[in-house]
Amino acid sequence: MSLLFSFFGRVGRGGWWLGVLVGLLLMVAAAALAYFLIGPPIAGFHADGTPLGLGDQPGPTDKVVVNAGSMAVLGVGYLLGLWVSVATTVKRLHDRGKSGWWYLLMLVLSVIIVGSIWMLVECGILEGQNGPNKYGSDPRVPVAA
């Protein structure tokens, strides 16, 4: 569990890709759970109570309803997914010998696509530092029992 939720230590490329996958799966599972068990998070209805069709614009007498239960499930799932993604990215940056604060710079630069490409290369492709660094021991070296 510390692999996915802790911000301390180091994680290799495989662990980072696992964290990305788990974060994404948490978000998709929350969306599916919210939609299929509770209902759509936002729904539109005509004045007579019939649902708006896909692509229909609501008129002045139509209503748009927010499903609070569905939105809550989405919120919790998305926050968990985001937490896992950030935690594994910070630990991956630690493995590269960088502070977790570099993630903030990557997010800012993601607006212009550069940060996304940089994060993919930095976290998903490049090797970590060999041996221990100030963030912990090398995740590729087996721990003696």
Phi, psi and omega per residue, in radians:
M1 nan -0.555 3.140
S2 -1.150 -0.407 3.086
L3 -1.046 -0.701 -3.020
L4 -1.661 -0.423 -2.989
F5 -2.035 -0.262 -3.101
S6 -1.587 2.601 3.102
F7 -1.761 0.114 -3.071
F8 -1.911 2.547 3.102
G9 1.716 -2.835 -3.062
R10 -2.288 2.713 3.060
V11 -2.508 2.479 3.140
G12 -1.396 -3.093 -3.114
R13 -1.057 -0.742 3.139
G14 -1.075 -0.725 3.099
G15 -1.138 -0.626 3.109
W16 -1.173 -0.796 3.118
W17 -1.085 -0.653 3.078
L18 -1.087 -0.753 3.112
G19 -1.095 -0.700 3.090
V20 -1.092 -0.776 -3.134
L21 -1.132 -0.799 -3.132
V22 -1.117 -0.742 3.100
G23 -1.041 -0.774 3.118
L24 -1.133 -0.767 3.129
L25 -1.109 -0.655 3.076
L26 -1.066 -0.734 -3.137
M27 -1.192 -0.742 3.131
V28 -1.161 -0.735 3.126
A29 -1.101 -0.710 3.114
A30 -1.121 -0.721 3.123
A31 -1.125 -0.769 3.141
A32 -1.147 -0.791 3.123
L33 -1.047 -0.826 -3.128
A34 -1.078 -0.807 -3.053
Y35 -1.235 -0.843 -3.011
F36 -1.442 -0.504 -3.129
L37 -1.685 -0.560 -3.058
I38 -1.914 -0.589 3.140
G39 2.158 2.971 -3.128
P40 -1.098 2.504 -3.112
P41 -1.109 -0.589 3.135
I42 -2.373 2.296 3.138
A43 -2.388 2.570 3.110
G44 -2.009 2.495 -3.112
F45 -2.327 2.474 3.003
H46 -1.251 2.922 -3.127
A47 -1.029 -0.520 -3.134
D48 -1.462 0.001 3.076
G49 1.690 -0.093 3.100
T50 -1.352 2.500 -3.109
P51 -1.181 2.569 3.020
L52 -1.163 2.486 3.086
G53 -1.349 2.856 3.125
L54 -1.083 2.159 3.138
G55 1.587 -0.146 3.100
D56 -1.249 2.407 3.060
Q57 -1.565 2.309 3.122
P58 -1.164 2.421 3.094
G59 -1.586 -3.080 -3.088
P60 -1.155 -0.422 3.138
T61 -1.733 -0.086 -3.141
D62 -1.428 2.786 -3.120
K63 -2.143 2.498 3.008
V64 -1.967 2.184 -3.050
V65 -1.997 2.334 3.069
V66 -1.749 2.205 3.137
N67 -1.562 1.806 -3.050
A68 -1.092 -0.681 3.133
G69 -1.110 -0.782 3.122
S70 -1.128 -0.725 3.116
M71 -1.128 -0.619 3.125
A72 -1.151 -0.779 3.114
V73 -1.092 -0.759 3.088
L74 -1.037 -0.797 -3.115
G75 -1.053 -0.805 -3.131
V76 -1.131 -0.808 3.135
G77 -1.095 -0.733 -3.137
Y78 -1.193 -0.683 3.102
L79 -1.135 -0.717 3.080
L80 -1.100 -0.778 3.108
G81 -1.075 -0.728 3.113
L82 -1.130 -0.746 3.134
W83 -1.037 -0.825 -3.136
V84 -1.071 -0.782 -3.125
S85 -1.108 -0.773 3.140
V86 -1.172 -0.764 -3.111
A87 -1.071 -0.800 -3.126
T88 -1.232 -0.561 3.099
T89 -1.199 -0.710 3.102
V90 -1.089 -0.769 3.129
K91 -1.175 -0.566 3.086
R92 -1.185 -0.693 3.061
L93 -1.109 -0.654 3.063
H94 -1.047 -0.716 3.135
D95 -1.115 -0.497 3.102
R96 -1.475 -0.019 3.117
G97 1.513 0.280 -3.100
K98 -1.969 2.714 3.062
S99 -1.246 2.676 3.075
G100 -1.123 -0.333 3.112
W101 -1.141 -0.306 3.059
W102 -1.080 -0.454 3.124
Y103 -1.074 -0.652 3.107
L104 -1.069 -0.750 3.093
L105 -1.096 -0.716 3.103
M106 -1.066 -0.713 3.134
L107 -1.140 -0.740 3.120
V108 -1.089 -0.765 -3.128
L109 -1.291 -0.251 3.110
S110 -1.124 -0.389 3.115
V111 -1.034 -0.600 -3.134
I112 -1.856 0.427 3.062
I113 1.263 -0.448 -3.093
V114 -1.034 -0.726 -3.106
G115 -1.136 -0.644 3.130
S116 -1.152 -0.765 3.120
I117 -1.163 -0.735 3.122
W118 -1.063 -0.784 -3.120
M119 -1.122 -0.721 3.121
L120 -1.062 -0.782 -3.136
V121 -1.230 -0.844 -3.067
E122 -1.101 -0.798 -3.033
C123 -1.639 -0.608 -3.006
G124 -1.730 -0.258 -3.036
I125 -2.108 -0.852 -3.062
L126 -1.248 2.555 3.096
E127 -1.279 2.723 3.057
G128 -1.407 3.078 3.106
Q129 -1.219 2.480 3.069
N130 -1.333 2.461 3.095
G131 1.300 -3.136 -3.119
P132 -1.239 2.659 2.984
N133 -2.328 -2.994 -3.035
K134 -1.191 -0.149 -3.132
Y135 -1.739 -0.151 3.099
G136 2.546 -3.006 -3.116
S137 -1.418 2.830 -3.131
D138 -1.143 2.142 -3.123
P139 -1.189 -0.260 -3.132
R140 -1.475 -0.259 -3.114
V141 -1.576 2.167 3.135
P142 -1.129 2.500 3.122
V143 -1.471 2.325 3.132
A144 -1.208 2.413 -3.087
A145 -1.436 nan nan
